[in-house]
Amino acid sequence: MDKPRKVSPGAVVGITFATLLGVTAIAVCVFFSLRFLRLRKRKRNSDVETRRSYSLPIRAHGINASMELSDSVVHHNHHHLHPYLLDLGPFSFWSNRSQDHSSLSPERRLTRFSYKQLQRATKNFTTLIGKGGFGPVYKAMLPNTAVVAVKVLATNSKQGEKEFQNEVLLLGRLHHRNLLHLVGYCVEGGHRILACDYMSNGSLDLRLHDERYPVLSWQQRVSIAQDVARGIEYLHNGAVPPVIHRDIKASNILLDSFMVARVADFGLSKEADPDMPASGVKGTYGYVDPEYVSTNSLTYKSDVYSFGVLLFELIAARSPLEGLMEYVELALLSNEGIEVWHQILDPRLKGDCDLKELAEMARIGTKCIHIEARKRPRMQEVVQAISRLGPRSESARIDFLDVSSIRRETSMVRAERVASRAASFQER
């Protein structure tokens, strides 16, 4: 028999090397194939998200339309949250954001500031200009010489991280000349800070009630009312999705260097969603819709009611906590016609106003504070009515107050209902 031939050591080494080389080549091919497929899938998902978000107009319709676009649409269910919020716990998304800029809108970029940047800009937080429910507010000078207002969430603030997050995401996508503009934010450690446009003329609350400020003229008050109405109308009819502010009041109306009014403080705001469960009554006592208090049902008409209260505050320069609505109720019960509104007019104006415009503003305010929400006008109707006031008015026609119907509407029964609902709100 023939003896089997022995395989030489060189052949064994060659076969082994060739096998290892082939396995390595196959592994490399598989690795790069999987990587390519993963990158292509990621790019496809990114393109889908971009097309979905950039196709939504932030101002689709309504009065004074703006065609700016939004790339974030915030709902309260996880399918419509901002991409950075998906599958993340409350506020953990901030740690994953870019350290330099984050784009909530293709038109305006929100800057993510470091705490040290804002500390330097406010001279170690020594430039205090006011305090609010959010916390202290400081004037800041950024390196590009832009002046902003820096709002620091106080540790004892009634507004927590949920409200802070709500304000960042809403203001980051809402753009209108009568809304406060958000410049950027800071989330670092336990610090929660907002940087907004600096409003050099302060709040409407200070301008109406602080005697250190010059008296607002009648025309300024009319213009402010028109600005606020347009801002709210935009929230209701122009924002996508629509927003209910829930806290319209004088201290949340800020005035810029040209005395243009802007609606601010969106911490309590809520997107209009009929399927959302009630979350409890929120707002400021005196401005809150009595029907909202009694039914816990939030609608656009709740903002309309608050705006009506604000109109009477502009007229009388008296806050709801100082018995404003009691004065209004007495005026509505009077049979003196339009002259009665002259009696509750801010005495610092010394009667310097257009009596017909005063009566018309009171008429609009009366409709806005109707005890039944369904009988109140929509903000679009309010804007159309109030735009007729002032020097740009094209219509001199005044629909005088129907005193007899108002007297019926403001009977003792109505007064008792308002009082009981106010007591209910205080208890809550």
C-alpha positions, 0 to 999 in steps of 0.5 A: 500500500502507498503511504499517505503523503504528509502535508508540509508545514508551509501548506498548513500555514498558507491554508490557515492564513487564507482562511483567516483572511477570507473570514476577515474580509467577509466580516468587514463587508458585513460591518460596512453593509450594516453601517450603510443601511443604518445611516440610510435609515437614519437619514430617511427618518430625518428627512421625513421629520423635516418634511413634516415639521417644515410644512406647518405654517405658524400663521395660517390664517387670522388677522395680521397674518404672518407667514413664518414657519415652525418646525416644532408642533407641541401636543400633550401626547407623545406622538406629537412631542418635539423630537427632543422630548420623545422617549425621554423623561421630564427635562432629561432632553435638555442634556442632549441638546446642542451646547451652542444653538438649538433650532425650534424654528427655521426662522429664529434660532434659540440660543442655549446659554451657559450659566456663566454667560448669563452670569457675566451678562447680568454682572453676576445677577446684580442688574435686577429690574423686577420680580414676578411669579417666575422669579427675579428678572435681570437686564443683561447685555450679551456679547453682541451688544443685544440687550435682553431680559433674563428671567431666573426660575426661583427655587420657591417659584410657583412655576416649576419645570413643567411651566418652564418647559412649556414656555420654552417650547411654546415661545420657541415656535410662536412668532407675532409682533404682539407676543414676547420673543424668546431669545434663548434659555439656560438649563444647567444643573439646577438653573432654569433661566429664560432670555427674552427681548428686553421691554424697556417700558415695563409691564402694563400693570406698573404703567397703570398702577405705579404713580412713579410712571407717566400717565398713559394717554387715552390713545396709548390705552386704545393702542395697547388694547388693540395690540393685546387683542391681536396677540390673543387672536393670533394664539387662537386662530393663527398658531398651529395648533391653537393656544389658550393663554389662560393668564391674561392680566396686566402684569403679563402685558409688556411694553417695548420702547415704542409702547407696542404691547406684547403678551408674555408669560406662557407658563400656564398656556395650553394648546387647544385640544378637545380630547385633553382631560381637565387639569384643574382651574389655573389663572389669576384671581379676578381675571379668571372666567367664572364659567371656567371656575364652575365647570373646569372647562377651558375654552377660548372664551376664557381668554376673552373674559380675561381680556374684557377685564383687562379692557376695564382695567385700562379704562379705570386704572383699577385692578380686580383686587381693588374692586374693579368688577364691582365698579363695572357692575354698578356702572352697568346697573346705572341708567345714565347712558354712556356718561356713566363710563366717564365716572369710572375713568382713570381720574389721572386722565382728567377727562381727556378722552374721546367719550364715544371711544370710551363707550365703545371700549366699555361695550366691547368689554361688557360683551367679553365678560358676559356671564355665559361663555357662549354669548361672548364674542370670538377674539377675531370679532373683538379685534375687528371691533376694537380696530375701529377705535383710535385715529386710524378708525374709518367708522365713526358709528357707535353702537350705544349700550342697551342699558335696559338689557344690561340692567336685566343681565346684571340683576341681583341673581347674577351678582350672587352667582359671580360671588359664589363662583369667586368664593369657589375659586378661592377655595380651590 
